[in-house]
Amino acid sequence: MTNNNNKKLKVKATNLTKRFEMLETTSNKMKTLFGLNRDKGQEFWALRNVSFEVHDGETIGIIGLNGSGKSTISTLISGTMTPTTGALEVNGDVSIIALGTGLIPNLTGRENIHVVGLMMGMTNKEIENKLDDIINFSELGPFIDQPLKTYSSGMKAKLSFSIAAYQDPDILIIDEVLSVGDGTFGQKSADKMFEFREQGKTILLISHDMLAIEKWCDKVLWLHYGEVKGYGSTEEILPQYINFVQWFIRLTPEEQDEYKEKVRREQLTYSVEILKDELEEEYGQKNSRSNREEVKEQLDFSKNNKLSVFIKMLLVVLALVFLAGGIFYTSNTSDVAALANPINFFQQHAFREKTEFSEKISNEVRSLSESEARKNRNKEKLQLKSITENQTTTTKSSKASKKSSSLKESSQSSPSSTEATTNYTIQAGDSLSVIADNLGTTVSEIQTLNPGLDAAALQPGAVIKVPETTTTTQGH
């Protein structure tokens, strides 16, 4: 392995902690944000005095039992969260792959590629250039145009990995994704990881799969309920962790619960004073003074966790302006008159119906009613045409001698084969019934003009023919 002195530092964590305040209600959370909550919630220290370094070209395995802080450290490195104390240096673009991260359930896979790509800093042109490669790599096929909420966890993992793989990041964080997909895709993902390693990129692999950790990782970071239990070569740390897991498994369920309760209690009772003592022990009395002062500054209540007085006042002023504007807009007086005599305004005009506002609402309602009436008239016309067509067909089959006159009558009373049509571009969310209702026509009319049209697979952007009605004429 190359000496780390010759490698560029990619990630450096120094005495990191991450504290969460366990508040029970949303109102308490809002009060805490504004510094108004006097009932301090239970503190939970997800990370406690974590330090490590990662250099370019290294693949680091992050291991530990559930709840040990693996995902917390990954979100800190990706910049999604900030540490409570300590220093975190990250050199390079970071891409994190975790189940569902950044993906929107109601969007299709293709749409999610665009959204996540933009979130990762890619331009629209870059996304378009890589779109086909991402889709092909994901192996999703026709499901790429289905909503994400219909995907299995394996399909989501494939999509997430494919997007991140073609972003070409400097630092790639993989959080339990490789263990979810099928074997074929897992091998392809592993090959892609090997490409990243050959290119000298940094990979952080979070996994419970010890075989994958042993195969891919140069070093292992063992987190144990927020603390670094070990950090070093895979050959050194991995056997220690496996021995611990085997010891833990041999415990009875009651003993396992007792052990978990003990370490959880340590996370709940951890404090700044304990951190300061650890720094003093780590750096010595003299050298730890600057570290202690930095921790104190980072934990300052008003600086780190609360809004400043200025921001609070600004938010209050904006809220009052917004409230006053709403009252003025819906009241039957002018803003100038209200400001000139506010007492009279609140006594005589506030919360009274404003004529202009009322007229505006009435006009909107009237417009909608007229639109509905036009649609109903068009529907009635089409129904009459349909009845006439059926009568004409019956006449032709029963009275062959009057064929020519029946055809002439039919051409006068029903739409001919050369009935005027127009083009319609299918929009997202359209169905044949929705299109028919909006254009004042029927589903059967649309299907007649578009033989072979699959009503269950309408594609946004596709163009179909529709009868030219009053509504379509006005729309054009």
Secondary structure by P-SEA (a helix, b strand, c coil): ccccccccccbbbcbbbbbbbbcccaaaaaaaaacccccccccccccccccccccccbbbbbbbcccccaaaaaaaaaccccccbbbbbbccbbbbbcccccccccccaaaaaaaaaaaacccaaaaaaaaaaaaaaaccccccccccccccaaaaaaaaaaaaaaccccbbbbccccccccaaaaaaaaaaaaaaaaabbbbbbbcccaaaaaacccbbbbbccccccccccccccaaaaaaaaaaaaaccaaaaaaaaaaaaaaaaaccaaaaaaaaaaacccccaaaaaaaaaaaacccccccccaaaaaaaaaaaaaaaaaaaaaaccccaaaaaacaaaaaacccccccaaaaaaaaaaaaaaaaaaaaaaaaaaaaaaaaaaaaaaaaaaaacccaaaaaaaaaaacccccccbbbbbbbcccccaaaaaaaacccaaaaaaaccccccccccccbbbbbcccaaaaaac
